[in-house]
């Protein structure tokens, strides 16, 4: 599947504009799947502010982000413009302390 240039640009803009962005089902206050809820809980325990994008509201973003990251599932976490992974990887990063370190370091490091 190819990614429409306009959708690619929208995703690019979101990833670059926000230090931490989570593409998820639902939003931070009302996750619509258990995997998204898990990542929200982890992020909420580590940082006060981050951006969420509800992929259920926009089918182009929902499918586009999978192509953009070459990752087949939602949620997807980006930090400093870099794709980190989905729920299982975020859980592993949290358990090892790696996620806390990435979120604590200044942008661009």
C-alpha positions as CSV (number, residue, x, y, z in Angstrom):
1,X,0.0,0.0,0.0
2,X,1.3,3.5,-0.9
3,X,0.8,6.5,1.2
4,X,-1.0,9.5,-0.3
5,X,1.3,12.5,-0.2
6,X,-1.2,14.7,1.6
7,X,-1.7,12.1,4.3
8,X,2.0,11.6,4.6
9,X,2.4,15.4,5.1
10,X,-0.3,15.5,7.8
11,X,1.4,12.6,9.7
12,X,4.8,14.2,9.2
13,X,3.5,17.5,10.6
14,X,2.0,15.8,13.7
15,X,5.1,13.9,14.4
16,X,7.4,16.9,14.0
17,X,5.1,19.4,15.8
18,X,4.7,17.4,19.0
19,X,7.6,16.0,21.1
20,X,5.5,13.0,22.1
21,X,2.6,11.8,19.9
22,X,0.5,8.7,20.3
23,X,-1.6,7.5,17.4
24,X,-4.4,5.5,19.2
25,X,-8.0,4.4,19.1
26,X,-9.9,7.0,21.0
27,X,-8.3,9.8,23.0
28,X,-6.3,10.2,26.2
29,X,-9.4,10.6,28.3
30,X,-11.4,7.8,26.6
31,X,-9.3,5.1,25.0
32,X,-11.2,2.8,22.7
33,X,-9.1,-0.3,23.0
34,X,-7.1,-2.0,25.7
35,X,-3.8,-1.6,23.9
36,X,-4.3,2.2,23.6
37,X,-5.4,2.4,27.2
38,X,-2.2,0.6,28.3
39,X,0.0,3.0,26.5
40,X,-2.0,6.0,27.8
41,X,-1.6,4.7,31.4
42,X,2.2,4.3,30.9
43,X,2.6,7.8,29.4
44,X,0.4,9.4,32.1
45,X,2.6,7.9,34.8
46,X,5.7,9.4,33.2
47,X,4.8,12.8,31.7
48,X,2.1,15.4,32.1
49,X,1.5,16.4,28.5
50,X,1.6,14.6,25.2
51,X,-0.5,14.7,22.0
52,X,-2.9,11.9,21.0
53,X,-4.4,11.4,17.6
54,X,-7.7,9.4,17.4
55,X,-7.3,7.2,14.3
56,X,-10.9,6.1,14.5
57,X,-11.9,9.7,13.5
58,X,-9.8,9.6,10.3
59,X,-9.6,6.5,8.1
60,X,-6.8,8.1,6.0
61,X,-4.6,8.6,9.2
62,X,-5.6,5.2,10.5
63,X,-4.3,3.3,7.5
64,X,-1.7,5.9,6.6
65,X,0.2,5.8,9.9
66,X,0.7,2.0,9.4
67,X,2.4,2.6,6.1
68,X,4.3,5.6,7.4
69,X,5.9,3.6,10.2
70,X,5.9,0.2,8.4
71,X,4.1,-1.1,11.5
72,X,0.8,-2.9,11.1
73,X,-1.0,-2.1,14.4
74,X,-2.3,0.8,16.5
75,X,-1.3,2.3,18.9
76,X,1.9,3.8,17.7
77,X,4.2,6.0,19.8
78,X,6.6,8.7,18.5
79,X,9.1,10.6,20.5
80,X,11.2,13.4,19.0
81,X,10.0,12.4,15.6
82,X,11.1,8.8,15.9
83,X,8.8,5.8,15.9
84,X,9.2,3.8,19.1
85,X,6.7,1.0,18.6
86,X,3.3,-0.3,19.7
87,X,1.9,-1.4,23.0
88,X,4.2,-4.4,23.6
89,X,7.4,-2.5,22.8
90,X,6.2,0.5,24.9
91,X,5.6,-1.9,27.8
92,X,9.0,-3.4,27.5
93,X,10.6,0.1,27.3
94,X,8.7,1.1,30.4
95,X,9.7,-2.0,32.3
96,X,13.4,-1.5,31.4
97,X,13.5,2.2,32.2
98,X,14.3,3.1,28.6
99,X,11.1,5.0,28.1
100,X,11.6,7.1,31.2
101,X,15.1,8.0,30.0
102,X,13.9,8.9,26.5
103,X,11.1,11.1,27.9
104,X,13.5,12.8,30.4
105,X,16.2,13.7,27.9
106,X,15.9,17.1,26.1
107,X,14.4,17.1,22.6
108,X,16.7,16.1,19.9
109,X,19.1,14.0,22.0
